[in-house]
Amino acid sequence: AKAGSIRVTFFIIEFLIVTPIYIVLYLNRKNGSMAIGITLFLFLFYNFSLSGMRQSIAMSLFLLATYFLLNGS
């Protein structure tokens, strides 16, 4: 809500996810390929980060609904 736009919020979240990966790959560029490293990250973990956010929101709403269902409020 503070960012004013959902696009800005998503950009900030994805920036915080991908930037540390780029920094580590850049610092270790003599030991391996940056292109292969970022490709492996994107194929293996990037989709989970998006799915993980969605699943966390869904589980918190489920927990809230279960609380109201069990307490009758």
C-alpha positions in Angstrom: 0.0 0.0 0.0 2.9 2.3 0.7 4.4 1.8 -2.8 1.2 3.0 -4.5 1.2 0.4 -7.2 1.2 -3.4 -7.3 3.7 -3.2 -10.1 6.1 -1.3 -7.9 5.6 -3.8 -5.1 6.2 -6.8 -7.4 9.3 -5.1 -8.8 10.7 -4.5 -5.3 10.0 -8.1 -4.3 11.6 -9.6 -7.4 14.5 -7.1 -7.2 15.2 -8.4 -3.7 15.1 -12.0 -4.9 17.3 -11.7 -8.0 19.9 -9.0 -7.0 21.7 -11.1 -4.4 22.0 -13.9 -6.9 23.6 -11.6 -9.4 26.0 -10.2 -6.8 27.1 -13.7 -5.8 27.5 -14.8 -9.4 29.5 -11.7 -10.2 31.8 -12.1 -7.3 32.4 -15.8 -8.3 32.6 -15.2 -12.0 36.2 -16.6 -12.2 34.9 -19.9 -10.8 31.9 -20.4 -13.0 29.7 -18.9 -15.7 27.3 -16.2 -14.7 24.9 -17.2 -17.5 24.7 -20.8 -16.4 24.3 -19.7 -12.7 21.4 -17.4 -13.4 19.8 -19.9 -15.7 19.9 -22.6 -13.1 18.5 -20.2 -10.5 15.6 -19.1 -12.8 14.8 -22.7 -13.8 15.1 -24.2 -10.3 14.1 -21.6 -7.7 12.5 -18.5 -9.4 9.1 -20.1 -10.0 9.0 -21.4 -6.4 9.6 -17.8 -5.1 6.5 -16.7 -7.0 4.5 -19.8 -6.0 5.8 -19.5 -2.4 4.4 -16.0 -2.0 1.1 -17.1 -3.3 1.0 -20.2 -1.1 1.9 -18.2 2.0 -0.9 -15.9 1.4 -3.3 -18.8 0.8 -2.2 -20.6 3.9 -2.6 -17.5 6.1 -6.1 -17.0 4.7 -6.9 -20.7 5.3 -5.7 -20.4 8.9 -7.8 -17.3 9.5 -10.9 -19.1 8.0 -10.3 -22.2 10.1 -10.1 -20.0 13.2 -13.4 -18.4 12.5 -15.0 -21.7 11.5 -13.9 -23.5 14.8 -14.8 -20.6 17.0 -18.1 -19.8 15.4 -17.5 -16.1 15.1 
